[in-house]
Amino acid sequence: MPTIPIVDLKKQYLSIQKEIDAAVLTCLHEAQYIGGKLVHAVEQQLAQYIGVQHCVSCANGTDALQIALMALDLPKGSKIIVPAFTYIAPVEVVKLLDYELVFCDVDVRTFNVSIEHIKTVYSDDVKAIIVVHLFGQVCDINEIAAFCKDKNIFLIEDNAQALGAEKFIQRNSIITTSFYPSKNLGAYGDGGALFCNDELLAKKIRKIANHGQTQKYVHEIVGINSRLDVIQAAILQVKLAHLDVYNAKRKKVADTYYQAFKSIQYIDLPIEKNAHIFHQYTIIVKNNLRDALKKHLAEKNIQTAIHYPIPAYKQQAFLNKKLCLPNTEFLCSSVLSIPIFPELTDEQITYICACITSFFSTYE
Ligand SMILES: *Cc1c(COP(=O)(O)O)cnc(C)c1O
């Protein structure tokens, strides 16, 4: 079997090559490379797609988080709750803007922060919470949004891995996403966006992403330069029309994996508590067998990944030696993501299932 990658972007491109090539060529001929009608149209389509009033595009998902935090303009020294088990971007922007990190443990079965974990780390100095809808599953967002409202604090949702899981969002939060190529909706380069339902906030976000200006050469506040380029916008426009089908295919792969692995006692499979679009299919490998399984699959030409190997608070840049969050630490030592993408063939899926099943049969 030729190597099965963790994601196959070439195969996806070939399946929509005509549409993509035409869209990109049009951009080249129009020679409008930054801003303009197409970027605006894609923003509107994205807002409509996830059912939020306003969308502002930007250069990447990390910028989106930074712009969101800048827009909130929190008092100096504010504490912000972030998950300890996450891709690093939300942690990074809090530190970058000189706010105080409050790491929160996650639920061991959904990989997401829950209201119980949030309550254990909440204090009066907390002014915002950043949640991450990890691996494609929405966290318990209604409870968390209600908590934020009750405490009068801000909510940022990092939706880089779950774009399309929810289709009608009326919450009073800032939602960010990334169009990094391997995301469910990926560009062919960098891209990102912010969403919200508040018009004034959307205007402020747009201003911050554009050097703090609303008029050329008039700078009202300190901003940054963060733009989605036109070629990426054109690619996203093509791919957005396929996103629901892509997400449905991921779900089908997840269902097949569930049936194949549900009786293996050494692994815990992802549960679907809330809407889930399986950005990753991440399993928990018990009995310290994770690294052995990873090695076994590598020998069988199956790529896997560890999302994420180190708790955020154990990273040198964000070190907090006093912290020990048990679920986060357990997950970092036990999780393994196996290939899941819309273009996986039945033959590849069957082969992956067989290789994982045979690995564990030696332990029975
Ligand atoms: C990918 C990702 C980001 C960052 O996106 P970039 O576009 O690479 O900056 C942020 N948060 C999460 C959860 C991600 O998965």
The ligand as an SDF file (V2000), in Angstrom:
LIG
                    3D

 15 15  0  0  0  0  0  0  0  0999 V2000
   -4.8080   26.2410   12.8090 C   0  0  0  0  0  0  0  0  0  0  0  0
   -5.2630   26.8090   14.0820 C   0  0  0  0  0  0  0  0  0  0  0  0
   -5.0230   28.1360   14.4430 C   0  0  0  0  0  0  0  0  0  0  0  0
   -4.1040   29.0590   13.6990 C   0  0  0  0  0  0  0  0  0  0  0  0
   -4.3230   29.2130   12.3930 O   0  0  0  0  0  0  0  0  0  0  0  0
   -3.1940   29.8300   11.4280 P   0  0  0  0  0  0  0  0  0  0  0  0
   -3.9730   30.1860   10.2250 O   0  0  0  0  0  0  0  0  0  0  0  0
   -2.1970   28.7300   11.1950 O   0  0  0  0  0  0  0  0  0  0  0  0
   -2.5930   31.0030   12.1040 O   0  0  0  0  0  0  0  0  0  0  0  0
   -5.5530   28.6140   15.6130 C   0  0  0  0  0  0  0  0  0  0  0  0
   -6.2790   27.8330   16.4080 N   0  0  0  0  0  0  0  0  0  0  0  0
   -6.5230   26.5380   16.1240 C   0  0  0  0  0  0  0  0  0  0  0  0
   -7.3580   25.7320   17.0470 C   0  0  0  0  0  0  0  0  0  0  0  0
   -6.0140   25.9750   14.9540 C   0  0  0  0  0  0  0  0  0  0  0  0
   -6.2540   24.6930   14.7000 O   0  0  0  0  0  0  0  0  0  0  0  0
  1  2  1  0
  2  3  1  0
  2 14  2  0
  3  4  1  0
  3 10  2  0
  4  5  1  0
  5  6  1  0
  6  7  2  0
  6  8  1  0
  6  9  1  0
 10 11  1  0
 11 12  2  0
 12 13  1  0
 12 14  1  0
 14 15  1  0
M  END
$$$$
